[in-house]
Amino acid sequence: MNMLIIGSGGREHAFAWKIRRSPKINQLFIAPGNAGTAEFGTNVEIGVSDFAAIGNLVLEKQIDMVVVGPEVPLVEGIHDFFLADERLKSVPVIGPASRGARLEGSKDFAKQFMIRHGIPTAAYFSVTKDNLEEGISFMRSLKGPYVLKADGLAAGKGVLILDDLTQAEQSIREMLGGMFGQASETVVIEEFLSGIECSVFAITDGKDYKILPVAKDYKRIGEGDSGLNTGGMGAISPVPFANAVFMKKVEQRIIVPTISGLVKDNIPYKGFVFFGLISVGSEPFVIEYNVRMGDPETEAVILRIKSDLVDLFEGVAQGDLANRTLEIDSACAATVMIVAGGYPGAYEKGAVISGLDEIEGSILFHSGTKISGNDVVTNGGRVIAVSSKGEDIAEALRLSYLNASKIQFKDKFFRKDLGFDLLS
């Protein structure tokens, strides 16, 4: 079959790497892709939200399946676009239609969904300019820190965690005043939960599901989880505390009611569900939903999936996922993200990357790169994810760090303490 991956990051490179290993695949296209995806398929310069151009490409190249990597086109309705076009509606799209994508596109919608279906999550109140005083009263009833979330998509930057109540009250007003544009016209005030986080992923055909390898990502730019939030500085899989007992709770209390809740609410859903969880005294709570795989977690998780990913996608599309096999490697995987100097603030693009041909024992998933003449150059804040497998977390990390040190470009940076909270 011919397939199209939509996206340009490390997650999409990891998908391309895995899909290309399937005997079912003929031609693979990536829109727009990066310097790494070009090794496994044909990059096409089309933006992820240019649905008309994507549709034309699908028709021109006789593409049989579309896999959507990032959240923006899902929330904007790419799946709906295909369903509404007589020429495209028979082409399966891996990723939910816009109604299901609201689980990520609206924090308020997600919280209502969780409360409605009895899924454990933090207490919350959704505030707009019309009920601001009620929202502030709710926040005053909480113990700090105070969690404020922009309702809509804000490129991973729409969450504030503040210790000071006065500052939190001021920040609510600033968010409602346009700090994150339309995304913060509604702000979700949440109870702060203290614990350790992990990412659980499932793939579903709308009625059945498979649970993929669990991972933990590291969002802060600085060691010891300090500094500004990023798109992710690395990931580890599996997660030691997410043992069989914990995961049984997750499945029974969170995954099953989520999938059945979608059915009860008459929300068709075909694709990935990301459960951002926190363990509070070994009890799982949902912090957030995403409607796609995480990045950089995918770059670790994909190494542990032994089964044919295309076969699983076919199960999603055809509604017989229950009959497909998911086999998971018992090995550990670790991803170290190399970023541009200055990230997540201002950073330069176009720096020449060297050392790519010196890597041994790891896989490089390109995140923000492009080909310029005969060179591979930086083209984003997160540049390359170095991913490795090992018998344990320490071995996987050792390999990734060894190879991360071989890659060179101006002002490169990576965290050197991943796993500090899992290995101690």
C-alpha positions in Angstrom: 0.0 0.0 0.0 0.9 3.7 -0.4 0.9 5.7 2.8 1.2 9.4 3.8 2.5 10.6 7.1 1.6 14.2 8.0 4.1 16.1 10.1 7.8 17.1 10.3 9.2 16.1 13.7 10.9 13.3 15.5 7.6 11.5 16.0 7.0 11.5 12.2 10.5 10.3 11.5 10.0 7.5 14.0 6.8 6.5 12.2 8.5 6.5 8.9 11.4 4.4 10.2 8.9 1.8 11.6 6.4 1.9 8.7 9.2 1.3 6.1 10.0 -2.0 7.9 6.5 -3.4 7.0 6.2 -5.8 4.1 2.8 -4.2 3.5 4.3 -0.8 2.4 5.0 0.2 -1.1 5.4 4.0 -1.4 5.7 6.3 1.6 5.2 10.1 1.5 5.8 12.6 4.3 4.3 16.1 4.3 6.4 18.1 4.9 8.9 15.8 6.5 12.5 16.6 7.4 16.1 15.6 6.5 15.7 12.3 8.4 12.3 11.2 6.9 13.8 11.6 3.4 15.7 8.4 4.0 12.5 6.4 4.2 10.2 8.1 1.8 9.4 11.1 -0.3 9.1 14.4 1.4 6.5 16.7 0.0 6.5 20.5 0.8 2.9 20.8 2.0 1.9 22.3 5.3 0.1 20.2 7.8 -3.0 22.4 7.7 -3.2 22.7 3.9 -6.0 20.1 3.6 -6.8 20.8 -0.1 -3.2 20.2 -1.1 -3.0 17.1 1.1 -6.2 15.8 -0.6 -4.8 16.4 -4.0 -1.6 14.6 -3.1 -3.6 11.6 -1.8 -5.5 11.4 -5.1 -2.4 12.0 -7.3 -0.2 9.4 -5.6 -3.1 6.9 -5.0 -2.4 6.9 -1.3 -4.3 4.2 0.7 -3.9 5.5 4.2 -3.0 8.7 6.0 -1.3 8.8 9.4 -1.6 12.2 11.2 1.3 13.0 13.5 0.6 16.4 15.1 -2.5 17.7 17.0 -3.2 20.8 15.0 -4.5 19.3 11.8 -6.6 16.9 13.9 -8.2 19.6 15.9 -8.7 21.7 12.7 -10.6 18.7 11.2 -8.5 17.0 8.6 -10.3 13.7 9.2 -13.6 15.5 8.7 -12.3 17.0 5.5 -11.6 13.5 4.1 -15.0 12.2 5.2 -16.8 15.1 3.5 -15.1 14.6 0.1 -16.6 11.8 -2.1 -13.2 11.2 -3.6 -11.4 10.9 -0.3 -13.9 9.4 2.2 -12.8 5.9 1.6 -9.1 6.6 2.5 -8.6 5.7 6.1 -7.2 8.5 8.4 -5.4 7.4 11.5 -6.4 10.2 13.9 -9.8 11.2 15.3 -12.3 13.6 13.6 -12.6 17.0 15.2 -15.2 15.9 17.8 -12.8 13.4 19.3 -9.9 15.7 18.9 -11.6 18.1 21.3 -10.2 15.9 24.1 -6.9 17.7 23.3 -8.3 20.8 21.7 -10.3 21.9 24.7 -9.2 21.4 28.3 -12.7 22.3 29.5 -14.2 19.6 27.2 -11.7 17.0 28.4 -12.5 17.8 32.1 -16.2 17.6 31.5 -15.7 14.3 29.7 -13.7 12.9 32.6 -16.2 14.0 35.2 -19.1 12.6 33.2 -17.5 9.2 32.9 -16.0 8.9 36.4 -12.3 9.1 35.3 -10.0 10.2 38.1 -8.7 13.7 37.6 -7.9 16.9 39.6 -10.8 19.2 40.8 -11.3 22.1 38.4 -13.2 25.2 37.5 -13.5 26.7 34.0 -13.4 30.5 34.0 -14.2 33.2 31.4 -14.5 36.9 31.7 -18.2 36.3 32.6 -17.6 34.3 35.7 -14.1 35.6 36.8 -15.1 36.3 40.4 -16.4 32.7 40.8 -13.2 31.4 39.4 -11.1 33.4 41.7 -13.2 32.2 44.7 -12.6 28.6 43.6 -8.9 29.2 43.3 -8.8 30.7 46.8 -10.4 27.5 48.1 -7.4 25.5 46.9 -3.9 25.1 48.4 -1.1 26.3 46.3 0.6 25.8 43.9 -2.1 27.0 41.5 -2.5 25.4 38.0 -3.9 27.6 35.2 -4.4 26.1 31.7 -5.4 27.8 28.5 -8.5 25.9 27.2 -7.3 25.7 23.6 -4.1 24.7 21.9 -1.2 26.9 22.8 1.8 25.1 21.3 2.6 23.5 24.7 3.0 26.8 26.4 -0.5 27.3 27.8 0.0 26.0 31.3 1.1 28.1 34.3 2.0 26.7 37.8 2.2 29.5 40.3 3.0 29.4 44.0 1.7 32.9 44.9 -2.1 33.4 45.0 -1.9 37.1 44.1 0.3 36.3 41.1 -2.1 33.6 40.1 -5.1 35.9 40.2 -3.2 38.4 38.1 -2.2 35.7 35.6 -5.8 34.6 35.2 -6.7 38.2 34.2 -3.8 38.3 31.8 -4.7 34.9 30.2 -8.3 36.0 29.7 -7.0 39.2 28.3 -5.2 37.4 25.5 -1.9 36.1 26.8 -2.3 33.0 24.7 -4.7 34.5 22.1 -8.0 32.7 21.5 -6.6 29.6 23.3 -7.1 31.4 26.7 -10.5 32.9 26.2 -11.4 30.2 28.7 -9.0 29.2 31.5 -9.2 25.9 33.4 -8.2 26.4 37.1 -7.0 23.0 38.5 -6.2 21.6 41.8 -2.4 20.8 42.0 -1.6 17.1 42.3 1.8 16.1 43.7 3.4 13.0 42.3 5.4 11.5 39.4 4.2 11.6 35.9 4.1 9.2 33.0 2.7 8.9 29.5 0.4 6.0 28.7 -0.6 5.4 25.0 -3.3 3.4 23.5 -4.4 2.8 19.9 -8.1 2.3 19.3 -10.5 1.5 16.5 -13.3 3.1 18.4 -14.4 0.1 20.4 -11.3 -2.0 21.1 -7.8 -0.9 22.1 -4.2 -1.9 22.5 -2.0 -0.4 25.2 1.4 0.6 23.8 4.7 0.9 25.9 4.6 3.4 28.7 7.1 6.2 28.7 8.2 9.2 30.8 9.3 12.4 29.2 11.2 15.4 30.6 9.8 18.8 29.8 12.0 21.3 31.5 15.1 22.7 29.7 17.3 22.5 32.8 18.7 19.6 34.8 16.8 18.5 37.9 13.6 19.6 36.0 14.4 23.3 36.3 13.9 26.2 34.0 11.3 26.7 31.2 9.0 24.1 29.7 10.0 22.7 26.3 8.4 20.3 23.8 10.4 17.6 25.5 14.1 17.0 26.3 14.0 13.3 26.3 12.1 10.1 27.2 12.5 6.7 28.8 10.5 3.5 28.4 9.4 1.5 30.4 8.7 3.4 33.6 9.6 1.4 36.7 6.7 2.6 38.9 4.2 1.8 36.1 4.2 -1.8 37.1 1.5 -4.4 36.6 -0.5 -3.3 39.6 -0.4 0.3 38.6 -1.2 -0.4 35.0 -4.2 -2.6 36.0 -5.6 0.5 37.8 -4.9 2.6 34.7 -6.7 0.2 32.4 -9.7 -0.3 34.6 -10.2 3.2 35.9 -9.0 5.3 33.0 -8.5 3.5 29.6 -11.7 1.4 29.7 -14.0 4.3 30.8 -12.4 6.6 28.2 -13.0 4.3 25.3 -16.5 3.3 26.5 -17.2 7.0 27.2 -16.4 7.9 23.6 -18.9 5.2 22.5 -21.6 6.4 25.0 -21.1 10.0 23.8 -21.4 8.9 20.2 -17.9 10.1 19.3 -16.3 8.0 16.6 -12.6 7.7 17.3 -9.9 6.0 15.3 -6.3 6.6 16.3 -4.1 7.2 19.3 -5.1 8.3 22.8 -2.4 9.7 25.0 -3.1 9.7 28.7 -0.9 12.2 30.6 -1.0 10.6 34.0 0.3 11.4 37.5 0.8 8.8 40.2 -0.3 10.2 43.6 0.5 7.6 46.2 0.4 4.9 43.6 -3.1 6.0 42.4 -3.3 7.2 38.8 -5.0 10.5 37.8 -5.4 12.0 34.4 -3.7 15.3 33.9 -4.5 15.7 30.2 -5.5 13.8 27.1 -3.7 14.1 23.8 -5.2 12.7 20.6 -1.9 11.6 19.0 1.4 10.1 20.1 3.7 12.2 22.2 7.1 13.6 21.0 9.7 12.7 22.2 8.0 9.7 23.8 7.4 8.2 20.4 11.1 8.1 19.6 11.5 5.7 22.6 8.3 3.8 22.5 8.6 2.9 18.8 11.8 1.0 19.5 9.9 -1.3 21.8 7.1 -2.2 19.4 8.0 -5.5 17.7 4.8 -5.9 15.8 4.0 -4.5 12.3 2.7 -1.0 12.9 1.0 -0.9 9.5 -0.9 -4.1 10.5 -2.1 -2.3 13.6 -3.2 0.7 11.6 -5.2 -1.6 9.3 -6.9 -2.9 12.4 -7.8 0.6 13.4 -9.1 1.4 9.9 -11.1 -1.8 9.4 -12.4 -2.0 13.0 -10.9 -5.3 13.8 -8.0 -4.2 16.1 -8.9 -6.9 18.6 -7.8 -9.5 16.1 -4.3 -7.9 15.5 -1.2 -8.7 17.5 0.8 -6.2 19.6 4.2 -7.6 20.7 6.3 -5.4 23.0 10.1 -5.8 23.4 11.2 -6.3 27.0 14.3 -4.1 26.4 14.5 -0.5 27.7 14.7 2.5 25.4 16.0 6.0 26.1 15.8 9.1 23.9 18.0 12.2 24.4 16.9 15.3 22.6 19.6 17.6 21.2 18.3 21.2 21.0 19.5 24.5 19.6 21.2 27.0 21.9 18.6 29.5 23.3 15.7 27.0 23.0 12.9 27.2 24.2 13.5 31.0 23.7 15.0 32.5 20.6 17.4 30.4 18.7 19.1 30.3 15.3 18.4 28.0 12.4 20.6 26.9 9.6 23.6 25.6 11.6 25.5 22.8 9.8 25.2 19.4 11.6 28.2 17.1 11.7 28.9 13.7 13.2 25.7 12.0 11.8 27.8 9.3 10.2 29.7 8.4 13.4 26.7 7.0 15.3 26.9 3.4 16.5 24.3 1.6 18.5 21.7 4.3 18.4 19.0 5.6 16.0 18.8 9.2 15.1 15.3 10.6 14.7 15.4 14.1 13.2 13.1 16.7 14.7 14.1 20.1 13.4 16.4 19.6 10.4 16.4 20.1 6.6 18.7 19.4 3.7 20.6 22.5 2.4 22.8 21.8 -0.5 25.0 18.9 0.6 24.5 19.6 4.3 22.0 18.7 6.9 21.2 21.9 8.9 19.2 22.8 11.9 15.6 23.9 11.2 14.0 24.0 14.7 14.5 24.3 18.4 14.5 20.6 19.0 16.9 19.2 16.4 17.7 15.5 16.8 16.4 12.7 19.1 19.1 10.1 19.8 17.3 6.8 20.7 18.8 3.6 22.0 17.8 0.3 23.4 19.5 -1.5 26.4 19.0 -4.2 28.9 18.1 -1.6 31.4 17.5 2.2 31.5 21.1 2.9 32.5 22.5 1.1 29.5 20.1 2.7 27.1 20.9 6.1 28.4 24.7 5.4 28.2 24.4 4.6 24.5 22.2 7.7 23.8 24.6 10.0 25.6 27.6 8.5 24.0 26.2 9.2 20.5 24.7 12.6 21.4 28.2 13.7 22.2 29.3 12.9 18.7 26.8 15.1 17.0 28.0 18.7 16.6 26.5 22.0 15.6 26.7 25.6 16.8 25.5 26.0 20.4 24.0 22.5 20.7 22.6 21.5 24.1 21.1 18.4 25.7 20.2 17.5 29.3 22.6 15.1 30.9 20.4 13.9 33.8 17.5 12.1 32.2 16.2 9.3 34.4 17.5 11.0 37.6 14.1 10.4 39.2 13.8 6.8 38.1 17.4 5.5 38.7 17.8 6.8 42.2 
